[in-house]
């Protein structure tokens, strides 16, 4: 539940889309689609204010997430959280899984995964990288007078380039690779609602995370985690929201690709 609430109501989705919709039109300001989008947010000045608000919200979400990690370490112990089977840290097994996946593409046996797959870990740490790079340069651009008291002024230009390019990379990654990994793979298409529901069908878990399933059965944890499905109306609401966000993301990618191919 905390992860789902963070993803939805503490605005990971809302803030990322807000940052994208208020930031990309500035990066592609000469394109025809940029002006009406900026106008919809109240003009350049208001879009800039909203961009900063969304940025603060995203940093706040990062702080909440890290507080949750520290709380888990306090509750379960450092070794179990950082090095246990549910750890997000890359392991030697992830390297083996990548190799096994490549073999599977050419007729080998499908690899078996635990709680986190190697691409989910990559997604996670890609966000960490982006938070530090985009967040630090964004703060630099927000308060240039303060930072240039101790740093050379030319770093403002460097921060501008890094902030815009890293933001473009983040948008491209989320709306292509992340969307594919979580929604567009054949066994998930057209959308994986797990981030909204927090549940997966038993057969799906047996197929996707057999090692975790086996461990939970052996420890008796599996029976404790069984829950009833959500009412159909609630699931429909989740999917409507999810498909709306997917559609907006794909539209943004299409506009960016068009601008980069035909606009430059």
Secondary structure, DSSP 8 states (H G I E B T S, - for coil): -HHHHHHHTT-HHHHHHHHHHHHHHHHTTTSHHHHHHHHHTTSHHHHHHHHHHHHHHHHHHHHHHHHHHHHHHHHH-HHHHHHSTT--S--HHHHHHHHHHHHHHTT-------SS-HHHHHHHHHHHHHHHHHHHHHHHHHTHHHHTTTS-TTHHHHHHHHHHHHHHHHHHIIIIIIHIIIIISTTTTT--THHHH----HHHHHHH-HHHHHHHHHHTHHHHH------HHHHHHHHHHHHHHHHHHHHHHHHHHHIIIII-
